[in-house]
Amino acid sequence: MDDAYTVGDPDGLSPLQREIRDAVARELHAQFALRADHLDLADLPEVAYQVTLGVDRVLTGRLTPPRRTSAGR
């Protein structure tokens, strides 16, 4: 059993994994909407590219240190 289940996290995912899952789900939803709920095999490279950009935004947002303001000096 994964430790996440013992600390009240029912899906067993870390916060980062949940953000990535949500980004992928949002992008897939958007891609299906753009393509009238139909994906051809020829569409998959573009869909994968868009999903990758969404995941990169999640990771970049997490890896960027918070900006310091003049009040924080």
MIBA-103561 format. One line per 3 residues: number of its first residue (from 1); for each residue x, y, z of N, C-alpha, C, CB. Coordinates in steps of 0.001 Angstrom, whole numbers. Glycine has a CB too. Layout:
BEGIN
NUM> X/Y/Z/X/Y/Z/X/Y/Z/X/Y/Z  ...
END
This chain:
BEGIN
1> 846/-1175/0/0/0/0/889/1235/0/-961/0/1217  524/2180/-826/1241/3446/-913/982/4274/341/821/4228/-2177  2014/4959/824/1865/5798/2015/801/6878/1841/3191/6445/2359
4> 573/7330/612/-399/8396/382/-1792/7983/854/-436/8770/-1102  -2104/6723/746/-3430/6269/1159/-3594/6313/2677/-3682/4855/650  -2495/6243/3393/-2587/6238/4848/-2640/7645/5438/-1416/5487/5432
7> -2414/8658/4620/-2447/10027/5125/-3612/10824/4540/-1134/10728/4816  -4616/10142/4056/-5829/10803/3623/-5830/11311/2199/-6097/11911/4506  -4925/10849/1349/-4900/11250/-48/-5471/10111/-878/-3457/11617/-510
10> -6768/10149/-1196/-7420/9000/-1816/-6912/8642/-3206/-8867/9251/-1893  -6410/9606/-3975/-5940/9238/-5308/-4489/8774/-5312/-6096/10407/-6247  -3789/8926/-4213/-2424/8423/-4102/-1403/9205/-4901/-2385/7013/-4529
13> -1751/10408/-5320/-831/11210/-6115/-262/12349/-5277/-1537/11762/-7365  971/12688/-5586/1586/13839/-4933/942/15114/-5491/3143/13849/-5150  1133/16244/-4827/593/17496/-5371/1081/17783/-6793/969/18655/-4466
16> 2357/17512/-7082/2881/17728/-8428/2191/16808/-9430/4400/17502/-8457  2025/15545/-9064/1352/14610/-9963/-92/15034/-10229/1384/13197/-9376  -768/15565/-9208/-2144/16039/-9414/-2170/17228/-10363/-2791/16422/-8072
19> -1213/18139/-10226/-1157/19289/-11134/-905/18847/-12565/-68/20267/-10692  -2/17877/-12736/289/17362/-14072/-938/16658/-14637/1497/16400/-14038  -1591/15822/-13831/-2808/15139/-14278/-3856/16140/-14725/-3370/14254/-13164
22> -4043/17192/-13939/-5045/18203/-14266/-4687/18960/-15543/-5200/19182/-13107  -3402/19263/-15727/-2962/19958/-16943/-3198/19086/-18170/-1470/20341/-16842  -2901/17794/-18057/-3119/16869/-19166/-4612/16767/-19469/-2533/15472/-18841
25> -5418/16631/-18441/-6867/16515/-18637/-7433/17777/-19288/-7573/16253/-17292  -6984/18958/-18835/-7467/20214/-19444/-7099/20289/-20915/-6890/21432/-18705  -5863/19915/-21231/-5429/19999/-22627/-6150/18979/-23497/-3922/19792/-22728
28> -6335/17765/-22992/-7074/16768/-23779/-8509/17219/-24012/-7061/15400/-23071  -9118/17792/-22997/-10481/18306/-23142/-10528/19393/-24216/-10999/18859/-21793  -9567/20296/-24176/-9516/21374/-25165/-9293/20828/-26573/-8408/22369/-24810
31> -8403/19855/-26692/-8118/19286/-28007/-9338/18558/-28583/-6930/18326/-27916  -10042/17820/-27741/-11254/17147/-28213/-12299/18175/-28633/-11826/16216/-27119  -12419/19255/-27888/-13393/20291/-28242/-13029/20943/-29583/-13468/21363/-27129
34> -11735/21210/-29790/-11291/21807/-31051/-11528/20885/-32240/-9819/22161/-30968  -11520/19597/-31991/-11599/18609/-33074/-12948/17892/-33099/-10476/17585/-32932  -13956/18522/-32534/-15324/17977/-32548/-15384/16564/-31960/-15870/17964/-33980
37> -14737/16382/-30811/-14739/15103/-30091/-14236/13933/-30924/-16124/14799/-29608  -13277/14204/-31796/-12734/13146/-32650/-11242/13399/-32869/-13493/13081/-34017  -10436/12406/-32599/-9001/12502/-32853/-8608/11451/-33883/-8185/12323/-31540
40> -7936/11895/-34924/-7352/10973/-35892/-5926/10679/-35461/-7395/11559/-37340  -5396/9570/-35945/-4001/9255/-35627/-3073/10373/-36067/-3584/7942/-36289  -3390/11032/-37142/-2558/12125/-37637/-2542/13309/-36663/-3056/12583/-39011
43> -3556/13419/-35803/-3626/14504/-34826/-2755/14269/-33597/-5049/14702/-34395  -2384/13030/-33345/-1703/12702/-32091/-395/13449/-31855/-1433/11250/-32053  454/13645/-32862/1679/14417/-32576/1378/15835/-32077/2550/14496/-33830
46> 407/16517/-32682/61/17860/-32232/-554/17843/-30843/-896/18513/-33213  -1405/16865/-30572/-2012/16750/-29239/-925/16489/-28207/-3077/15617/-29205  1/15582/-28510/1097/15289/-27580/1949/16528/-27343/1972/14142/-28118
49> 2183/17293/-28389/2959/18535/-28255/2249/19509/-27318/3182/19192/-29640  959/19695/-27494/202/20616/-26658/166/20140/-25199/-1223/20770/-27201  33/18835/-25001/58/18286/-23646/1426/18542/-23011/-262/16765/-23662
52> 2472/18348/-23779/3824/18589/-23276/4008/20046/-22857/4860/18215/-24339  3474/20975/-23649/3553/22386/-23275/2808/22653/-21968/2984/23266/-24395  1656/22008/-21794/907/22179/-20544/1672/21660/-19336/-431/21472/-20637
55> 2294/20502/-19495/3092/19936/-18400/4304/20828/-18127/3549/18486/-18741  4914/21350/-19179/6053/22256/-18999/5641/23494/-18212/6638/22667/-20361  4450/24031/-18480/3972/25193/-17719/3823/24852/-16238/2626/25691/-18284
58> 3347/23650/-15948/3224/23231/-14547/4604/23161/-13906/2507/21859/-14438  5528/22496/-14584/6864/22316/-14010/7617/23634/-13910/7668/21328/-14844  7501/24470/-14917/8183/25760/-14889/7634/26625/-13757/8031/26485/-16241
61> 6340/26591/-13582/5734/27360/-12507/6182/26897/-11139/4245/27284/-12598  6439/25613/-11000/6870/25076/-9708/8357/25312/-9486/6558/23578/-9620  9145/25333/-10546/10585/25441/-10403/11065/26887/-10324/11258/24748/-11547
64> 10222/27822/-10747/10602/29223/-10696/10522/29710/-9255/9700/30076/-11618  11631/30212/-8719/11581/30700/-7343/10662/31912/-7244/12993/31055/-6842  10017/32084/-6102/9132/33248/-5950/9915/34540/-6067/8398/33201/-4603
67> 9283/35534/-6683/9946/36830/-6822/9942/37560/-5501/9268/37682/-7901  11038/38224/-5229/11137/39005/-3999/10648/40416/-4287/12600/39020/-3450  9898/40928/-3387/9436/42308/-3512/10297/43200/-2635/7937/42436/-3126
70> 10152/44495/-2798/10940/45416/-1979/10589/45282/-501/10720/46858/-2439  9346/44844/-209/8946/44636/1190/9644/43417/1778/7420/44471/1299  10079/42482/911/10691/41258/1413/12182/41380/1664/10447/40149/457
73> 12733/42529/1416/14198/42701/1606/14559/42954/3026/14720/43834/767
END
